[in-house]
Amino acid sequence: MFEGLRERLQAARNRLSSSIGAVVAPLADQPVVTTPAPPDVSKEPAKSAAPSFVDKVKVLVLERELIVSDKNIADALSELELTLLESDVALPVTDAIIAHVRKSLVGKHRKIGESVDAMVVSALKAALLQVLGKGFDLKEYITTHPRPVKILFTGVNGTGKTTSVAKIGSYLHKQGFSVVIGAGDTYRAGAIEQIAVHAGRIGIRIIQHKEGADPSAVLYDTVQYAISHKIDVVLADTAGRFHTKSNLMNQLEKIKRVMKPDLVVYVDEAVAGNDAVIRAAEFDRTVGADAIVLTKADMDSRGGAAISIAHTIGKPLMFLGVGQGYDDIIPFDPAGVVDELLDGA
C-alpha cells in the first residue's frame, strides 16, 4: 500500500541523513583528548591498536554534541516538500510536515555517536503521526455508547459507499455485534438490490422499501427495528451526492433529523487524492462528518488522500478499503501506516 510514497520517503530520508552526516564526519576527524583509565592489574594488558573511525565516534559521544542548523538540511527539506506534493499530499499538510521535521531537527543537541538515520526517521515519524491523527476505533465506540449505535454513510457517486457499508457490516458481525442495514439509497437504479445481495451474503438483516421511497422513512423504520430487536448497530446507506446539489444535500439534512445518527461517516476513494480531501471538507462544512472511510487504498501508490484528509478536515480516518472481498477492509492504524512507510522503506 502506498508503494510510490514509500519509495519517495526513502529517498527523502536518505537525503536528510546524508545532509546531517556531512556535518558529523568532519567533527569525527578532529583530535580528541581523553584521560586514560587506571590500569587493571588483575588482567593481562590488551594489545594496543590504532583507534578505528567507529572508536573515534564512540569517544566523541562523551565529548561533543552536534547542533543541526537550518542550513544543513534546507536542500533536503525542499526535496521532501516536493516529494509530498508529488504524492498528492495537500499543501497545508505538506507545510505542517516540513515545519514539524524542521523543528525536530534544527537546533537540537545530538550526540555525535547517535545514529543519524534513527534521528531522521524519528523526526519523520513524529511529523506524519501529527497529521494523521489517532484514527477511530469503531469497536471501542460501540462498546462505550448506548445502543443501537446509528451510523449514517454519505459520499459522492461511485466511490464504493454501498460496498463499504457491507464490508463494515461483515467486520462488525465477525466482532460479535448484531447489525441491521438500512437501504437508504432509494434513487439509484439497482441500489436496493445491490445492498440486499450483500446483506444476504454476510448474513445481516436489511430493512428496505420500494425504489423511489422516502429514504428518511426507510432509515426511521431501520432504527425502530434495531430498538425493538435490541440490535447493536444500524448501518444506513444513502444515495451518492455531490455537495453542490442543494436538493440532495437538503434531503440528507432531513435524513439526519429523522434518524438522529450517532456518527456520520464520509466515504471517498483514496485514488482521488486531493479531490477526495476537498470533497470531504465540503461535505463536513455542509452536512458534518465524524469519520472517514477511504476505499481503493490498495490501488493508490501516492497516499496523498490518506496522509492529508484527517489533518485537513480535523476528522479521523476509520477504515481503509484494500480490495473487493468483504474482509478487505482494515481499521486505520496511524502508527502502523507510518511504520510501513518508513521502517519498511
Residue pairs with C-beta under 8 A, 6 or more apart in sequence:
1 297
1 298
1 300
1 303
1 320
1 322
1 337
1 340
2 297
2 300
2 301
2 302
2 303
2 306
2 337
2 340
2 341
3 301
4 87
4 301
4 302
4 303
5 87
5 301
5 302
5 303
5 304
5 307
5 341
6 340
6 341
6 344
6 345
7 345
8 83
8 86
8 87
9 83
9 124
9 341
9 342
9 345
10 345
11 79
11 83
12 76
12 79
12 80
12 83
12 124
13 117
13 120
13 121
13 124
13 342
13 345
15 75
15 76
15 79
15 80
16 73
16 76
16 77
16 80
16 101
16 105
16 120
16 123
16 124
17 116
17 117
17 120
18 76
19 72
19 73
19 75
19 76
20 66
20 68
20 72
20 73
20 105
20 116
20 119
20 120
21 116
22 72
23 66
23 68
23 72
24 57
24 66
24 112
24 116
27 60
27 64
27 66
27 112
28 53
28 56
28 57
28 60
28 112
29 56
32 56
32 59
32 60
32 63
34 59
34 62
34 63
39 45
51 59
57 112
57 113
58 113
60 112
60 113
61 111
61 112
61 113
61 114
64 111
64 112
65 109
65 110
65 111
65 112
66 109
66 110
66 111
66 112
67 107
67 108
67 109
67 110
68 105
68 106
68 107
68 108
68 110
69 106
69 107
70 102
70 106
73 102
73 105
73 106
77 98
77 101
77 102
80 97
80 98
80 101
81 94
81 98
84 93
84 94
84 97
84 98
84 307
85 91
85 94
86 302
87 302
87 303
87 304
87 307
88 273
88 274
88 302
88 303
88 304
88 305
88 308
89 97
89 303
89 304
89 307
89 308
90 274
90 277
90 304
90 308
90 311
90 312
92 311
92 312
93 131
93 307
93 308
93 311
93 312
96 127
96 130
96 131
96 311
97 127
97 128
97 130
97 131
98 127
100 123
100 126
100 127
100 130
101 123
101 124
101 127
104 122
104 123
104 126
104 127
105 119
105 120
105 123
110 119
121 342
121 343
124 342
125 338
125 339
125 342
128 307
128 334
128 338
128 341
128 342
129 334
129 335
129 338
130 311
131 307
131 308
131 310
131 311
132 306
132 307
132 310
132 311
132 317
132 334
132 337
132 338
133 310
133 311
133 316
133 317
133 334
134 316
134 334
135 316
135 317
135 318
135 331
135 332
135 333
135 334
136 290
136 291
136 316
136 317
136 318
136 332
137 331
138 168
138 172
138 291
138 318
138 319
138 331
139 172
139 175
139 331
141 149
141 263
142 149
142 172
142 177
142 232
142 233
145 262
147 230
147 231
147 232
147 233
148 180
148 223
148 226
148 227
148 231
148 232
148 233
148 234
149 232
149 233
149 234
149 262
149 263
150 223
150 226
150 233
150 234
150 236
150 259
150 260
150 261
150 262
150 263
151 168
151 233
151 234
151 235
151 236
151 261
151 262
151 263
151 264
151 265
152 219
152 236
152 238
152 255
152 256
152 259
152 261
152 263
152 264
152 265
153 161
153 164
153 165
153 235
153 236
153 237
153 238
153 265
153 267
153 293
154 161
154 238
154 241
154 252
154 264
154 265
154 266
154 267
154 283
154 287
154 289
155 161
155 240
155 266
155 267
155 268
155 283
156 240
156 241
156 242
156 268
156 279
157 188
157 240
157 241
157 242
158 240
159 240
159 267
159 268
159 269
159 272
159 295
160 267
160 269
160 295
160 296
160 321
161 237
161 238
161 240
161 267
162 185
162 191
162 194
162 195
162 198
162 237
163 198
163 295
163 321
164 267
164 293
164 295
164 319
164 321
164 329
165 181
165 195
165 198
165 235
165 237
166 181
166 195
166 198
166 199
166 201
166 202
166 326
167 319
167 321
167 326
167 327
167 328
167 329
168 235
168 293
168 319
168 329
169 179
169 181
169 198
169 199
169 202
169 204
169 235
170 202
170 204
170 326
170 327
171 319
171 327
171 329
172 179
172 232
172 233
173 179
173 202
173 203
173 204
177 232
177 233
178 229
178 230
178 231
178 232
178 233
179 204
179 205
179 231
179 232
179 233
179 234
179 235
180 204
180 205
180 206
180 207
180 222
180 225
180 226
180 229
180 231
180 233
180 234
180 235
181 195
181 198
181 199
181 204
181 205
181 206
181 207
181 222
181 234
181 235
181 236
181 237
182 206
182 207
182 208
182 218
182 219
182 221
182 222
182 223
182 234
182 235
182 236
182 237
183 191
183 192
183 195
183 196
183 206
183 207
183 208
183 209
183 218
183 237
184 215
184 218
184 219
184 222
184 236
184 237
184 238
184 239
184 255
185 191
185 192
185 195
185 215
185 237
185 238
185 239
185 240
186 192
186 209
186 210
186 211
186 212
186 213
186 214
186 215
186 218
186 239
187 211
187 212
187 215
187 239
188 239
188 240
189 211
191 237
191 239
192 208
192 211
195 206
195 208
195 237
196 206
196 208
198 326
199 205
199 206
200 206
201 326
202 326
205 225
205 231
207 218
207 221
207 222
207 225
208 218
209 217
209 218
209 221
215 238
215 239
215 251
215 255
216 251
216 254
216 255
216 257
216 258
216 259
217 258
219 234
219 236
219 255
219 258
219 259
220 258
220 259
222 234
222 236
223 234
223 259
223 260
225 231
226 233
226 234
236 255
236 259
236 261
238 252
238 255
239 248
241 248
241 249
241 251
241 252
242 248
242 279
243 249
243 279
243 282
243 283
243 285
243 286
243 287
249 286
249 287
252 287
253 287
256 264
256 287
256 288
263 290
263 291
264 287
264 288
264 289
264 290
265 289
265 290
265 291
265 292
265 293
265 318
266 280
266 283
266 284
266 289
266 291
266 292
266 293
266 315
267 292
267 293
267 294
267 295
268 276
268 279
268 280
268 292
268 293
268 294
268 295
268 305
269 276
269 294
269 295
269 296
269 305
270 276
270 294
270 295
270 296
270 297
270 299
270 300
270 303
270 305
270 306
270 320
270 321
271 296
271 299
271 300
271 305
272 279
272 305
273 300
273 302
273 304
273 305
274 304
274 305
274 308
276 294
276 305
276 309
277 304
277 305
277 308
277 309
277 312
277 313
280 289
280 292
280 309
280 312
280 313
280 315
281 312
281 313
283 289
284 313
284 315
289 313
289 315
290 315
291 315
291 316
291 317
291 318
292 309
292 310
292 313
292 315
292 316
292 317
292 318
293 317
293 318
293 319
293 320
293 321
294 305
294 306
294 309
294 317
294 319
294 320
294 321
295 321
296 321
297 306
297 320
297 321
297 322
298 321
298 322
298 323
298 328
300 306
303 341
306 317
306 320
306 337
309 315
309 317
310 316
310 317
316 332
317 332
317 334
318 331
318 332
319 329
319 330
319 331
319 332
320 329
320 330
320 332
321 328
321 329
322 328
322 329
322 330
